C-alpha cells in the first residue's frame, strides 16, 4: 500500500466513496502510521451569478466570502478525516482555490509527493461525459502516479 494517498473531495457523499474505500483497505491491512492521507478540496467557484429579470451578471466573491468558503472546506475535510485519525493514520487537510479542479489536483499530487490518488467517479460516458466534463478523466490522464478510481453508480445514501 502506498505511503501517501491524495484523496480529492468535493463535499458530497458521492465524492467520499474513495475515502471510504481507503478507510476499509487501511483498516484491513492495519497500516496505521505508515500511511499518510492528504484530504484535498479545490474551491473553483470564484464568482456567483446574480440574475435580475432577463439579465445575469457574474460577481466575484469578496475576500471575506472566500475565507469563509476556505474555512468551511477545511472544517469539512477535518470532519471527513476523523475515522482515519482514530485508526492511527496521519491525515493532512489542504484547501486551495483555482479555476481547474483537475489542474489543482495534479499540482497537489506533485507538491505532497503522493504515491497514489484515490477518487470517486460517476463512470459517465458519451454525451453526458462531454456535457459535464470529467475531472477524474483529466487526473487519470495527467497523473504520474497510480490513480484508484472508485466508481459509484448513484449517490450514496
N, C-alpha and C positions, 0 to 999 in steps of 0.2 A: 504494500500500500504506500502511496506517495507520502512524503513528509509534509508538504504544503499543498493544501487544497483551496482553490479560489472558488467561492460559490456566489455568483451574482444573484441578487434577489430584487424583485420589483415591488414587494409589499403585498403581493397577492398569495392566496393559499395555493394557487396553481404553481406559482414560482417557487414555492417551498418544497415541491416534490423532490427536487435534487437534494435539498437539505436533509429531508427525512431519509432518503436513500443512504446518504453518507453517515447519518446517525446510526442507522441499522448496521451498516458494514463495520463501523468503528466499534460498536458495542460487541458484535460477534467476534471480531478479531482482537479485542482488548488492546488496542494500540495506545490509548491514553495519551500520555505526554509526548510521545514521539511524533504525534500528528499535530500539525497546526492548521487551523481552518481560518481562512480570511473571508468574512462575510462582507459583501460589497454591494453598494447600491449607487446607481447613477441618477442624478436629478437632471432630466433632459428637457423638461418643460420650463423654458426660460421666459415665456410670455403667456399671457392669458388673453382670451378673445372676449371682447366686450361687444355685445350686439345691441343695436338701437334701431328699431324699425327694420329697414332693408339694408342698413349699413353695419359692417363689423370692422373692428379695429383691434390689432394685436398690441397689447400694452406690456412692456417688460415688468417683471416683478421688482419690487424695491429691495434694497439690501436687507432691510428688516424681514421682509417676507421670505427672502432666500435663506436667511439664517434660521427662521422658523422651520422651513422645509428641511434644512440640513439637520436640525435638532430632532425633528420628528423622525427622520430617516435613521439617525443614529440610535434613537430610543427603540425603534422597531428592530434594528439589527441586534442590539444588545438583548432584547427580549427573545428574539429568534435563536440566539446562541446559548441560552441558559441551559438547555438539556445537554449540549456538548460540553459545556463547562463543568456540569455536575459529573460527567463521565471522565473528567480529568484531561480533556482536550484543551489545548491552548487556543483561544478564539480571539481574533483581532477583527475589529469592525472599521470599515472605511466607507466614507461617502464622498462622492465627487460630483462636480457639475460639468456637463458637457452637452454638445448637440447630438452626438452619436454614441448611443449606449455601447454598440459593438466596439467602436474605437477605444472607448474608455475602458472596457473590459480587457481588451488586448494590451492596452498600456499598463493596467494594473497587474496583469499576468506577468509581464516583464519586470515591473518595479518590485513586486514581492518575491520574485523567483519561484513562482508556482510550479509544482510538479504535475498538477492536474487541475483542470477546470471542470466543475460539475454544475450542470444547469438543466433546467426543465425545458421541454419543447412541446408544442401542440401537435407536431407532426403534420402540419399543413402542407399541402402541395397544390400545384396548378394555380388556378386563378386566385384562390384565397391567399396563397402564399405571396403571389405577386402583389395583391392589393394591400396586404398587411406588412409586407417585408418580413425579413427574418433575421433578427439579431443573432439567434442561435446559429443560423447558417453562416453568417459573416464571421462569427467567432470560430466556428468549426474550420472554416477555410483559412482563416488568418492565424490561428494558434500555432505556436511552436512546441506545445506540449499536448499530451493526450487530453481529449475532451470527453467526459462522461455525460451522455445525454439521457435524461430520464423522461421518457415520453408519457404524457398524461393526456388521455383522450377527452376527458371532460374535467370541469372544475371540481377539485376535491371538496368534500363536504366537511 
